[in-house]
Amino acid sequence: MKQHVVVYKALPEDLLGRLQAEFDVTYFAGIDVGNRPQFLQALKTAHGMIGASLPITNEMLEAAPLLKIVSTISVGVDNFDLDYFRRRALMLAHTPGVLNEATADAIFALILASARRIVELAELVKAGKWQGSIGESLFGANVHGKTLGMLGMGRIGSAVARRAHHGFGMKIIYHNTRPNPDAEQQLAATYVSREDLFRQADFVCPMLPLTTQTERSIGAQEFALMKRSAIFINASRGKIIDEAALINALQQKIIYGAGLDVFEKEPLPMDSALLQLPNVVALPHIGSATHETRRAMAELAVRNLGDGLRGAQPQHLAA
């Protein structure tokens, strides 16, 4: 008898077919109010789950007594209670690695767009307000030769720093749970204290997972340390920031600007003050959103799921 798999996020047809050839598949392209009861009913006989963008609660998992593995199509695992997975000896597979370069590209695009006011000035042109040479009030800031502060120097952080160092001649400083000798050797990166990173960097870029330790760990105190000319970039997790403190820092010109791909609440509410600030570039959480990368993530997630259900060790386990 085939094992039962519940899919809760759209998959490419060939990857869905691969699962259907081996497993009994219940497929949801996404979960909403209309199909949530059917989704919860399907979990009762599920041996495996695969999807993304949905908080998977312990209550849901308690209703799935046959479950062996959850395979998330993401690198982040903040939609899950890892302690619960460990207590129950459930596998949680994720997809690190394959999205490093695409996400680093998006982060560097935020750096450039924020510094050179690309979005603001493009909208000015579209609105027919370009009447001649722009004045000093619309000038941006240089990126080349500036100091990039990476709060977290893992795979994605290193990819961003590589672009900054080799492509733009930027000085790299970083703070991490432990020193990164490769970054120091290959990128001339300098390890500094957390406080010194905020003080010295022209661009502050956190690359932190969302945990109980990191949630709202960057707030008014950190923004006050930053240069008034500094730009804050966040494409990791929105909830690591005290968003109200960031808004205040931008409104009061405590910092120069921000480039954001993630937010406390997503989608970003239309009444958010961030949408009213010209010194903010806001993107709809697109870090890994390229055709090639999302395909690679889905392939890895399907492979992780299959390995786990066959009794093999998935390539990437978070729990």
Backbone as numpy.savetxt, mean C-alpha at the origin, in Angstrom:
# Nx Ny Nz CAx CAy CAz Cx Cy Cz
-13.54 -36.73 -3.69 -14.38 -35.53 -3.69 -13.51 -34.28 -3.69
-13.81 -33.33 -4.57 -12.99 -32.13 -4.69 -13.13 -31.25 -3.45
-12.02 -30.59 -3.10 -12.06 -29.60 -2.04 -12.78 -28.33 -2.53
-13.39 -27.64 -1.59 -14.21 -26.48 -1.92 -13.42 -25.18 -1.72
-13.40 -24.34 -2.75 -12.71 -23.04 -2.71 -13.72 -21.93 -2.92
-13.65 -20.91 -2.08 -14.48 -19.72 -2.24 -13.60 -18.58 -2.75
-13.96 -18.04 -3.89 -13.27 -16.89 -4.49 -14.10 -15.65 -4.19
-13.48 -14.61 -3.60 -14.25 -13.41 -3.25 -13.72 -12.14 -3.90
-13.02 -12.30 -5.01 -12.51 -11.17 -5.78 -12.38 -11.64 -7.23
-12.66 -10.77 -8.18 -12.56 -11.14 -9.58 -11.18 -11.68 -9.92
-11.14 -12.76 -10.69 -9.89 -13.36 -11.16 -9.90 -13.41 -12.68
-8.72 -13.35 -13.31 -8.67 -13.59 -14.76 -9.29 -14.95 -15.10
-9.96 -15.03 -16.24 -10.70 -16.23 -16.59 -9.85 -17.49 -16.59
-8.61 -17.38 -17.09 -7.79 -18.59 -17.16 -7.38 -19.06 -15.77
-7.16 -18.12 -14.84 -6.80 -18.51 -13.49 -8.00 -19.09 -12.75
-9.17 -18.53 -12.99 -10.38 -19.10 -12.42 -10.59 -20.51 -12.97
-10.37 -20.67 -14.28 -10.51 -21.99 -14.88 -9.54 -23.00 -14.30
-8.33 -22.54 -13.97 -7.33 -23.42 -13.36 -7.83 -23.94 -12.02
-8.44 -23.05 -11.25 -9.00 -23.48 -9.97 -10.18 -24.43 -10.16
-11.04 -24.11 -11.13 -12.24 -24.92 -11.35 -11.90 -26.32 -11.84
-10.77 -26.47 -12.51 -10.36 -27.79 -12.99 -9.95 -28.71 -11.86
-9.54 -28.14 -10.74 -9.03 -28.95 -9.64 -9.92 -28.94 -8.40
-10.68 -27.86 -8.22 -11.46 -27.69 -7.00 -12.93 -27.39 -7.32
-13.78 -27.57 -6.35 -15.17 -27.14 -6.43 -15.19 -25.66 -6.03
-15.48 -24.78 -6.98 -15.31 -23.34 -6.78 -16.65 -22.63 -6.66
-16.79 -21.82 -5.61 -17.89 -20.86 -5.51 -17.29 -19.49 -5.77
-17.79 -18.82 -6.81 -17.13 -17.61 -7.29 -17.97 -16.36 -7.05
-17.35 -15.38 -6.41 -17.93 -14.04 -6.27 -16.91 -13.06 -6.83
-17.34 -12.22 -7.76 -16.41 -11.22 -8.32 -16.09 -10.14 -7.30
-16.89 -10.04 -6.25 -16.70 -9.11 -5.16 -17.84 -9.33 -4.18
-17.68 -8.82 -2.97 -18.70 -9.02 -1.95 -19.38 -7.69 -1.65
-20.72 -7.71 -1.68 -21.48 -6.53 -1.33 -22.67 -6.95 -0.48
-23.54 -5.99 -0.17 -24.69 -6.27 0.68 -25.58 -7.34 0.06
-25.68 -7.32 -1.27 -26.57 -8.24 -1.95 -26.16 -9.69 -1.88
-24.85 -9.95 -1.96 -24.41 -11.36 -1.99 -23.69 -11.80 -0.72
-23.62 -10.94 0.26 -22.91 -11.31 1.49 -23.50 -12.54 2.17
-24.83 -12.69 2.27 -25.35 -13.92 2.88 -24.92 -15.19 2.15
-24.90 -15.15 0.81 -24.46 -16.32 0.04 -22.97 -16.61 0.27
-22.19 -15.53 0.38 -20.77 -15.69 0.67 -20.56 -16.37 2.02
-21.26 -15.89 3.04 -21.12 -16.47 4.37 -21.59 -17.92 4.39
-22.63 -18.24 3.64 -23.11 -19.62 3.56 -22.06 -20.52 2.90
-21.40 -20.01 1.86 -20.38 -20.80 1.16 -19.19 -21.12 2.05
-18.88 -20.22 2.98 -17.73 -20.45 3.86 -17.90 -21.68 4.74
-19.15 -22.09 4.97 -19.40 -23.22 5.88 -18.77 -24.51 5.40
-18.56 -24.64 4.08 -17.97 -25.88 3.54 -16.64 -25.61 2.82
-16.08 -24.41 3.04 -14.86 -24.04 2.31 -13.61 -24.67 2.92
-12.76 -25.19 2.04 -11.42 -25.63 2.45 -10.37 -24.54 2.20
-10.68 -23.67 1.25 -9.76 -22.58 0.91 -10.52 -21.35 0.47
-9.89 -20.18 0.65 -10.45 -18.91 0.22 -9.38 -18.12 -0.51
-9.82 -17.35 -1.51 -8.88 -16.49 -2.23 -9.60 -15.21 -2.63
-8.93 -14.06 -2.39 -9.52 -12.79 -2.74 -8.73 -11.64 -2.16
-9.37 -10.47 -2.08 -8.70 -9.27 -1.56 -9.75 -8.22 -1.26
-9.31 -7.15 -0.59 -10.12 -5.94 -0.37 -11.34 -6.18 0.49
-11.29 -7.17 1.37 -12.41 -7.45 2.26 -11.88 -7.85 3.62
-12.26 -7.16 4.69 -11.86 -7.61 6.02 -12.46 -8.99 6.30
-11.58 -9.95 6.62 -12.03 -11.31 6.95 -11.97 -11.43 8.46
-13.15 -11.43 9.08 -13.21 -11.41 10.54 -13.08 -12.81 11.12
-12.73 -12.85 12.39 -12.65 -14.14 13.08 -14.01 -14.83 13.12
-15.06 -14.04 13.19 -16.41 -14.61 13.18 -16.68 -15.35 11.88
-16.25 -14.77 10.76 -16.38 -15.46 9.48 -15.63 -16.79 9.49
-14.41 -16.73 10.00 -13.55 -17.92 9.98 -14.07 -18.99 10.93
-14.67 -18.58 12.02 -15.26 -19.55 12.96 -16.36 -20.35 12.29
-17.02 -19.75 11.32 -18.11 -20.43 10.60 -17.59 -21.31 9.47
-16.27 -21.43 9.35 -15.66 -22.24 8.29 -14.79 -23.33 8.92
-15.38 -24.38 9.46 -14.62 -25.38 10.22 -13.66 -26.21 9.39
-13.88 -26.28 8.07 -13.03 -27.10 7.20 -11.85 -26.32 6.62
-11.81 -25.03 6.90 -10.84 -24.16 6.25 -9.40 -24.53 6.58
-8.55 -24.54 5.54 -7.12 -24.81 5.70 -6.26 -23.58 5.40
-6.69 -22.81 4.39 -5.84 -21.72 3.92 -6.68 -20.58 3.37
-6.22 -19.35 3.64 -6.73 -18.15 2.99 -5.57 -17.57 2.18
-5.82 -17.31 0.90 -4.79 -16.73 0.03 -5.25 -15.35 -0.39
-4.57 -14.32 0.13 -4.95 -12.95 -0.19 -4.13 -12.42 -1.36
-4.81 -11.73 -2.27 -4.14 -11.17 -3.45 -3.63 -9.79 -3.06
-2.70 -9.77 -2.14 -2.15 -8.52 -1.62 -0.89 -8.85 -0.84
-0.07 -7.82 -0.63 1.08 -8.02 0.26 0.68 -7.72 1.69
-0.20 -6.74 1.87 -0.66 -6.38 3.21 -1.62 -7.41 3.76
-1.54 -7.62 5.07 -2.41 -8.62 5.70 -3.19 -8.01 6.86
-3.42 -6.69 6.82 -4.13 -6.05 7.91 -5.64 -6.32 7.90
-6.14 -7.03 6.90 -7.53 -7.45 6.89 -7.75 -8.73 7.68
-6.71 -9.21 8.35 -6.78 -10.49 9.05 -6.19 -10.37 10.45
-6.67 -11.20 11.35 -6.14 -11.30 12.71 -5.10 -12.43 12.71
-3.83 -12.07 12.63 -2.78 -13.08 12.50 -2.71 -13.99 13.71
-2.99 -13.45 14.88 -2.97 -14.29 16.09 -4.02 -15.39 16.00
-5.17 -15.05 15.44 -6.21 -16.07 15.27 -5.72 -17.16 14.34
-5.11 -16.79 13.22 -4.60 -17.79 12.28 -3.60 -18.72 12.96
-2.73 -18.15 13.77 -1.73 -18.98 14.44 -2.38 -19.91 15.47
-3.33 -19.38 16.23 -4.00 -20.21 17.23 -4.72 -21.40 16.60
-5.29 -21.15 15.45 -6.08 -22.20 14.79 -5.24 -23.02 13.81
-3.98 -22.64 13.64 -3.08 -23.32 12.69 -3.62 -23.23 11.27
-4.19 -22.08 10.93 -4.61 -21.81 9.56 -3.47 -21.14 8.80
-3.35 -21.44 7.53 -2.36 -20.77 6.70 -2.95 -19.48 6.12
-2.16 -18.43 6.12 -2.49 -17.19 5.44 -1.37 -16.87 4.47
-1.67 -16.98 3.18 -0.67 -16.71 2.15 -0.89 -15.32 1.57
0.19 -14.66 1.17 0.07 -13.34 0.55 1.03 -13.23 -0.62
1.13 -12.03 -1.23 1.85 -11.90 -2.50 2.93 -10.82 -2.50
3.91 -10.92 -1.61 4.99 -9.92 -1.63 5.91 -10.14 -2.83
6.70 -9.14 -3.13 7.72 -9.30 -4.16 7.26 -8.88 -5.53
6.16 -9.44 -6.01 5.76 -9.20 -7.40 5.25 -7.78 -7.64
4.94 -7.05 -6.57 4.43 -5.68 -6.76 5.45 -4.61 -6.41
6.68 -5.01 -6.09 7.67 -4.04 -5.62 7.90 -2.90 -6.61
8.17 -3.27 -7.86 8.58 -2.25 -8.84 7.42 -1.34 -9.24
6.23 -1.92 -9.42 5.08 -1.09 -9.79 4.75 -0.11 -8.67
4.80 -0.58 -7.44 4.49 0.30 -6.32 5.55 1.39 -6.17
6.81 1.02 -6.35 7.88 2.02 -6.29 7.73 3.06 -7.39
7.30 2.64 -8.58 7.02 3.61 -9.65 5.95 4.60 -9.23
4.87 4.08 -8.64 3.77 4.95 -8.22 4.22 5.93 -7.14
5.03 5.45 -6.21 5.53 6.32 -5.15 6.40 7.43 -5.72
7.25 7.06 -6.66 8.11 8.10 -7.23 7.30 9.08 -8.08
6.24 8.59 -8.70 5.35 9.50 -9.42 4.73 10.51 -8.45
4.37 10.06 -7.25 3.84 10.98 -6.24 4.88 12.01 -5.81
6.11 11.56 -5.67 7.19 12.48 -5.30 7.32 13.59 -6.36
7.38 13.19 -7.61 7.54 14.16 -8.69 6.31 15.05 -8.84
5.13 14.43 -8.79 3.90 15.22 -8.97 3.71 16.22 -7.84
4.04 15.82 -6.61 3.88 16.72 -5.48 4.88 17.86 -5.52
6.12 17.54 -5.83 7.17 18.57 -5.84 6.97 19.57 -6.97
6.60 19.07 -8.14 6.47 19.95 -9.32 5.04 20.42 -9.55
4.13 20.08 -8.63 2.74 20.55 -8.68 2.06 20.15 -10.00
2.34 18.93 -10.44 1.91 18.47 -11.76 0.39 18.47 -11.89
-0.31 17.91 -10.92 -1.76 17.81 -11.02 -2.40 19.20 -10.98
-1.96 20.01 -10.04 -2.51 21.37 -9.89 -2.34 22.17 -11.18
-1.15 22.11 -11.79 -0.88 22.91 -12.97 -1.54 22.32 -14.22
-1.66 20.99 -14.28 -2.38 20.38 -15.40 -3.85 20.81 -15.38
-4.44 20.89 -14.18 -5.84 21.32 -14.08 -5.97 22.80 -14.46
-4.96 23.58 -14.14 -4.96 24.99 -14.52 -5.02 25.13 -16.04
-4.23 24.31 -16.73 -4.22 24.36 -18.20 -5.59 23.93 -18.74
-6.14 22.82 -18.21 -7.42 22.32 -18.69 -8.54 23.33 -18.46
-8.41 24.12 -17.40 -9.43 25.12 -17.09 -9.29 26.38 -17.93
-8.32 26.42 -18.82 -8.11 27.58 -19.68 -7.51 28.77 -18.98
-6.81 28.53 -17.85 -6.25 29.63 -17.07 -4.78 29.90 -17.36
-4.23 29.21 -18.35 -2.82 29.44 -18.72 -2.79 30.59 -19.74
-2.46 31.75 -19.25 -2.49 32.95 -20.09 -1.11 33.44 -20.48
-0.07 32.84 -19.89 1.29 33.28 -20.18 2.25 32.54 -19.27
3.47 33.01 -19.19 4.45 32.37 -18.32 3.94 32.39 -16.88
4.05 31.25 -16.22 3.55 31.19 -14.84 4.47 32.01 -13.93
3.88 32.54 -12.88 4.65 33.33 -11.94 5.22 32.48 -10.82
5.98 33.12 -9.97 6.67 32.43 -8.88 5.70 31.71 -7.94
4.47 32.20 -7.83 3.50 31.58 -6.93 3.13 30.17 -7.36
3.45 29.82 -8.62 3.14 28.48 -9.12 4.39 27.63 -9.33
5.53 28.13 -8.91 6.75 27.34 -9.03 6.67 26.12 -8.10
7.37 25.07 -8.49 7.49 23.88 -7.65 8.84 23.81 -6.98
9.20 22.60 -6.56 10.48 22.37 -5.87 11.28 21.31 -6.61
12.58 21.42 -6.54 13.45 20.41 -7.13 13.29 19.05 -6.43
13.54 18.01 -7.18 13.62 16.65 -6.63 15.07 16.18 -6.65
15.76 16.41 -7.75 17.14 15.94 -7.86 18.01 16.59 -6.78
18.88 15.79 -6.21 19.82 16.29 -5.23 19.25 16.49 -3.83
17.96 16.26 -3.63 17.34 16.44 -2.32 17.53 15.19 -1.46
17.05 15.25 -0.23 17.19 14.13 0.72 15.88 13.39 0.85
15.91 12.08 0.59 14.75 11.21 0.74 14.87 10.44 2.04
13.86 10.55 2.88 13.84 9.82 4.14 12.87 8.65 4.06
13.40 7.43 4.11 12.56 6.23 4.04 12.34 5.69 5.45
11.10 5.72 5.89 10.76 5.15 7.19 10.32 3.71 6.93
11.30 2.82 6.94 11.11 1.44 6.52 11.90 1.20 5.25
12.84 0.26 5.29 13.69 0.00 4.14 13.63 -1.49 3.81
12.42 -1.95 3.48 12.23 -3.31 3.01 12.34 -3.36 1.51
11.63 -4.31 0.89 11.74 -4.49 -0.56 11.25 -3.27 -1.34
10.06 -2.76 -0.98 9.52 -1.62 -1.73 10.31 -0.36 -1.39
10.64 -0.16 -0.12 11.42 1.01 0.27 12.75 1.05 -0.45
13.39 -0.09 -0.57 14.68 -0.15 -1.28 14.50 0.17 -2.76
13.38 -0.27 -3.36 13.13 0.02 -4.77 12.92 1.51 -4.99
12.23 2.17 -4.06 12.06 3.63 -4.16 13.40 4.33 -4.01
14.17 3.90 -3.03 15.48 4.52 -2.78 16.42 4.32 -3.97
16.31 3.19 -4.63 17.15 2.94 -5.81 16.84 3.94 -6.91
15.57 4.20 -7.15 15.19 5.20 -8.15 15.71 6.58 -7.76
15.58 6.90 -6.48 16.00 8.21 -6.00 17.50 8.41 -6.13
18.27 7.40 -5.72 19.73 7.52 -5.70 20.32 7.51 -7.10
19.96 6.48 -7.87 20.57 6.34 -9.20 19.95 7.26 -10.24
18.66 7.53 -10.11 18.00 8.34 -11.13 18.02 9.83 -10.86
18.05 10.22 -9.58 17.90 11.63 -9.26 19.00 12.15 -8.33
20.00 11.35 -8.09 21.13 11.80 -7.28 20.73 12.23 -5.89
19.71 11.62 -5.34 19.22 12.02 -4.02 20.04 11.36 -2.91
20.15 12.07 -1.81 20.75 11.49 -0.60 19.67 10.66 0.10
20.05 9.45 0.49 19.09 8.54 1.11 19.39 8.41 2.60
18.41 8.73 3.42 18.49 8.41 4.85 17.32 7.49 5.17
17.49 6.66 6.19 16.40 5.72 6.49 16.40 5.35 7.95
15.23 4.93 8.40 15.08 4.34 9.73 14.31 3.04 9.55
14.76 2.01 10.23 14.21 0.67 10.02 14.28 -0.09 11.33
13.59 -1.21 11.40 13.69 -2.04 12.60 15.11 -2.55 12.80
15.84 -2.68 11.69 17.25 -3.07 11.77 17.99 -2.43 10.59
19.30 -2.22 10.71 20.05 -1.65 9.58 19.95 -2.52 8.33
20.04 -1.89 7.18 20.00 -2.59 5.90 21.35 -2.41 5.21
22.29 -3.35 5.40 23.64 -3.20 4.84 23.64 -3.07 3.32
22.73 -3.77 2.62 22.69 -3.69 1.17 22.36 -2.27 0.71
21.39 -1.64 1.37 21.03 -0.27 1.00 22.18 0.69 1.29
22.88 0.45 2.37 23.99 1.32 2.73 25.14 1.18 1.73
25.37 -0.03 1.27 26.47 -0.26 0.33 26.12 0.17 -1.08
24.93 -0.19 -1.54 24.56 0.03 -2.94 23.97 1.42 -3.20
23.36 2.01 -2.17 22.66 3.28 -2.37 23.23 4.40 -1.51
24.34 4.14 -0.84 24.95 5.12 0.07 23.96 5.63 1.09
23.03 4.74 1.50 22.00 5.12 2.46 22.59 5.23 3.86
22.09 6.16 4.64 22.57 6.38 6.00 21.44 6.11 6.99
21.74 5.26 7.97 20.77 4.95 9.01 20.73 6.11 10.01
19.53 6.61 10.32 19.37 7.71 11.27 18.25 7.36 12.25
18.16 8.11 13.32 17.06 7.92 14.25 15.76 8.35 13.58
14.66 7.91 14.14 13.34 8.27 13.61 13.16 9.79 13.63
13.54 10.42 14.72 13.38 11.87 14.83 14.25 12.61 13.82
15.49 12.15 13.65 16.38 12.82 12.70 15.88 12.66 11.27
15.24 11.53 10.98 14.69 11.35 9.63 13.65 12.43 9.35
12.74 12.65 10.28 11.71 13.67 10.06 12.34 15.07 9.97
13.38 15.31 10.74 14.02 16.64 10.73 14.79 16.90 9.43
15.47 15.89 8.91 16.43 16.10 7.84 15.86 15.93 6.43
14.83 15.11 6.28 14.38 14.74 4.94 13.61 15.85 4.24
13.83 15.96 2.94 13.00 16.82 2.10 11.73 16.11 1.67
11.82 14.80 1.58 10.66 13.95 1.29 10.64 12.83 2.32
9.57 12.73 3.08 9.41 11.66 4.07 8.46 10.63 3.50
8.93 9.39 3.43 8.15 8.34 2.80 8.09 7.12 3.72
7.01 6.94 4.47 6.89 5.73 5.30 6.50 4.53 4.46
7.15 3.41 4.72 6.76 2.13 4.10 6.58 1.14 5.23
5.49 1.29 5.97 5.25 0.51 7.17 3.99 -0.33 7.02
3.98 -1.53 7.58 2.74 -2.30 7.64 1.82 -1.70 8.69
0.54 -1.99 8.58 -0.41 -1.52 9.60 -0.49 -2.56 10.71
-0.02 -2.17 11.90 -0.07 -3.03 13.08 -0.56 -2.19 14.25
-0.75 -2.82 15.39 -1.14 -2.06 16.58 -0.06 -1.07 16.97
1.20 -1.37 16.63 2.31 -0.46 16.95 2.39 0.72 15.98
2.04 0.48 14.72 2.20 1.55 13.72 0.94 2.38 13.51
-0.21 1.91 13.95 -1.45 2.64 13.71 -1.39 4.04 14.34
-1.63 5.06 13.49 -1.60 6.47 13.92 -0.29 6.84 14.61
0.80 6.20 14.17 2.10 6.46 14.79 2.78 7.70 14.24
2.23 8.28 13.17 2.76 9.52 12.61 1.68 10.59 12.75
1.99 11.59 13.56 0.98 12.61 13.83 1.59 13.99 13.99
0.94 14.80 14.79 1.33 16.21 14.93 2.79 16.38 15.36
3.25 15.53 16.25 4.64 15.64 16.74 5.63 15.43 15.61
5.36 14.45 14.76 6.26 14.15 13.65 6.21 15.24 12.58
5.01 15.71 12.26 4.91 16.77 11.24 5.58 18.06 11.72
5.54 18.31 13.02 6.20 19.50 13.56 7.71 19.43 13.43
8.26 18.22 13.38 9.71 18.06 13.21 10.17 18.35 11.78
9.26 18.19 10.82 9.64 18.29 9.42 9.94 19.73 9.00
10.76 19.85 7.97 11.02 21.16 7.37 9.73 21.74 6.81
9.62 23.04 6.82 8.45 23.67 6.20 8.42 23.45 4.69
9.57 23.13 4.13 9.66 22.87 2.69 9.50 21.39 2.35
9.27 20.54 3.35 9.25 19.09 3.14 7.90 18.61 2.61
7.95 17.48 1.92 6.75 16.85 1.35 6.59 15.46 1.96
5.38 15.15 2.36 5.07 13.86 2.97 4.41 12.96 1.93
4.95 11.76 1.78 4.46 10.80 0.79 3.99 9.55 1.52
2.77 9.11 1.23 2.30 7.86 1.86 1.60 6.98 0.85
2.16 5.80 0.62 1.54 4.78 -0.22 1.60 3.42 0.47
1.69 3.44 1.80 1.75 2.17 2.53 0.37 1.82 3.06
-0.01 2.41 4.19 -1.35 2.22 4.75 -1.84 3.54 5.33
-3.08 3.90 5.06 -3.59 5.19 5.49 -3.66 5.34 6.99
-3.94 4.24 7.69 -4.18 4.34 9.13 -2.90 4.42 9.96
-1.73 4.40 9.32 -0.51 4.66 10.10 -0.37 6.15 10.39
-1.23 6.97 9.76 -1.16 8.42 9.90 -2.34 8.92 10.73
-2.11 9.91 11.55 -3.20 10.68 12.15 -3.61 11.69 11.07
-4.67 11.37 10.33 -5.02 12.15 9.16 -5.42 13.58 9.51
-6.06 13.75 10.65 -6.43 15.11 11.07 -5.18 15.96 11.31
-4.15 15.35 11.88 -2.89 16.07 12.11 -2.21 16.41 10.80
-2.29 15.51 9.83 -1.72 15.79 8.51 -2.46 16.95 7.85
-3.78 16.93 7.91 -4.56 18.01 7.32 -4.18 19.35 7.96
-4.05 19.37 9.26 -3.66 20.60 9.95 -2.28 21.07 9.52
-1.34 20.13 9.39 0.02 20.49 8.98 0.04 21.08 7.58
-0.84 20.59 6.71 -0.92 21.11 5.35 -1.63 22.47 5.33
-2.71 22.59 6.07 -3.46 23.85 6.10 -2.65 24.98 6.71
-1.89 24.66 7.76 -1.10 25.67 8.45 0.29 25.87 7.84
0.54 25.15 6.74 1.83 25.22 6.03 3.00 24.85 6.93
2.74 23.91 7.85 3.83 23.34 8.66 4.73 22.51 7.75
4.12 21.88 6.73 4.88 21.20 5.68 4.40 21.73 4.33
5.20 21.48 3.29 4.94 22.06 1.98 3.78 21.38 1.26
3.73 20.03 1.35 2.71 19.33 0.60 2.70 17.85 0.93
1.81 17.13 0.23 1.70 15.68 0.46 1.27 14.99 -0.83
1.80 13.78 -1.01 1.37 12.90 -2.09 0.85 11.62 -1.46
-0.42 11.32 -1.67 -1.08 10.25 -0.91 -1.78 9.26 -1.84
-1.53 7.99 -1.60 -2.22 6.93 -2.34 -3.12 6.12 -1.42
-3.04 6.39 -0.11 -3.82 5.64 0.88 -4.37 6.61 1.92
-5.48 6.20 2.56 -6.18 7.10 3.45 -6.79 6.32 4.61
-7.17 7.05 5.66 -7.81 6.39 6.80 -9.07 5.67 6.38
-9.87 6.31 5.53 -11.08 5.70 5.01 -11.01 5.69 3.50
-11.26 4.54 2.91 -11.22 4.42 1.45 -12.50 3.79 0.94
-13.09 4.34 -0.15 -12.67 5.53 -0.87 -12.70 6.79 0.01
-11.89 7.75 -0.38 -11.79 9.00 0.36 -13.13 9.74 0.29
-13.73 10.08 1.43 -15.02 10.79 1.40 -14.92 12.12 0.65
-15.98 12.47 -0.05 -15.96 13.69 -0.85 -15.86 14.94 0.00
-16.22 14.84 1.29 -16.11 16.02 2.14 -14.77 16.09 2.87
-13.81 15.23 2.51 -12.50 15.28 3.13 -11.79 16.59 2.82
-11.20 17.18 3.82 -10.45 18.43 3.62 -9.26 18.24 2.69
-8.78 17.01 2.59 -7.64 16.75 1.70 -7.98 17.10 0.25
-9.24 16.97 -0.13 -9.64 17.25 -1.50 -9.72 18.74 -1.79
-9.69 19.56 -0.75 -9.78 21.01 -0.93 -8.41 21.68 -0.96
-7.36 20.90 -0.69 -6.02 21.49 -0.55 -5.24 21.38 -1.85
-4.78 22.50 -2.39 -4.03 22.45 -3.65 -2.66 21.80 -3.50
-2.14 21.71 -2.26 -0.82 21.12 -2.06 -0.89 19.63 -1.74
-1.98 18.98 -2.16 -2.14 17.54 -1.97 -2.40 16.88 -3.32
-1.63 15.83 -3.61 -1.92 14.94 -4.73 -2.52 13.67 -4.14
-3.76 13.37 -4.51 -4.47 12.22 -3.95 -4.79 11.22 -5.06
-4.39 9.98 -4.84 -4.64 8.90 -5.80 -5.51 7.82 -5.16
-6.23 7.03 -5.98 -7.17 6.03 -5.46 -6.55 4.67 -5.17
-5.49 4.65 -4.34 -4.84 3.41 -3.91 -4.44 2.56 -5.13
-3.52 3.12 -5.93 -3.14 2.49 -7.20 -1.74 1.89 -7.18
-1.13 1.77 -5.99 0.27 1.37 -5.93 0.64 0.20 -6.83
-0.15 -0.87 -6.81 0.17 -2.05 -7.62 -0.71 -2.17 -8.86
-1.47 -1.11 -9.17 -2.51 -1.21 -10.19 -1.99 -1.04 -11.60
-1.23 -2.02 -12.06 -0.91 -2.14 -13.47 -1.39 -3.51 -13.93
-1.67 -3.63 -15.22 -2.16 -4.93 -15.73 -1.18 -6.05 -15.39
0.10 -5.77 -15.62 1.10 -6.82 -15.43 1.23 -7.23 -13.97
1.22 -6.24 -13.09 1.43 -6.54 -11.67 0.23 -7.24 -11.06
-0.98 -6.76 -11.35 -2.16 -7.41 -10.78 -2.29 -8.84 -11.30
-1.89 -9.07 -12.54 -1.89 -10.43 -13.08 -0.90 -11.30 -12.31
0.29 -10.78 -12.08 1.31 -11.55 -11.36 0.87 -11.83 -9.92
0.21 -10.87 -9.29 -0.29 -11.08 -7.93 -1.35 -12.19 -7.89
-2.27 -12.15 -8.85 -3.32 -13.17 -8.90 -2.73 -14.55 -9.16
-1.76 -14.63 -10.06 -1.11 -15.92 -10.34 -0.44 -16.48 -9.09
0.27 -15.63 -8.36 0.96 -16.08 -7.16 -0.06 -16.52 -6.11
-1.15 -15.77 -5.97 -2.17 -16.13 -4.98 -2.82 -17.47 -5.31
-3.09 -17.71 -6.58 -3.66 -18.99 -7.00 -2.68 -20.12 -6.73
-1.41 -19.88 -7.01 -0.39 -20.91 -6.76 -0.27 -21.18 -5.27
-0.27 -20.12 -4.46 -0.21 -20.30 -3.00 -1.38 -21.14 -2.50
-2.57 -20.82 -3.00 -3.77 -21.54 -2.57 -3.68 -23.02 -2.94
-3.32 -23.28 -4.19 -3.22 -24.66 -4.64 -2.20 -25.46 -3.84
-1.05 -24.85 -3.59 -0.03 -25.54 -2.81 -0.55 -25.89 -1.42
-1.20 -24.93 -0.78 -1.70 -25.17 0.57 -2.73 -26.28 0.62
-3.62 -26.32 -0.36 -4.67 -27.34 -0.37 -4.13 -28.72 -0.75
-3.01 -28.75 -1.47 -2.40 -30.03 -1.82 -1.48 -30.56 -0.73
-1.31 -29.78 0.33 -0.45 -30.22 1.42 0.99 -29.77 1.30
1.28 -28.90 0.30 2.64 -28.38 0.11 2.76 -27.03 0.81
3.98 -26.55 0.98 4.24 -25.26 1.62 4.06 -24.15 0.60
3.09 -23.25 0.78 2.96 -22.11 -0.14 4.24 -21.28 -0.12
4.47 -20.56 -1.23 5.71 -19.80 -1.37 5.82 -18.68 -0.34
4.69 -18.03 -0.06 4.72 -16.89 0.85 3.62 -17.02 1.90
4.02 -17.25 3.13 3.07 -17.35 4.23 3.27 -16.19 5.21
2.16 -15.51 5.55 2.20 -14.48 6.58 1.88 -15.07 7.95
1.20 -16.21 7.95 0.85 -16.90 9.17 0.69 -18.39 8.87
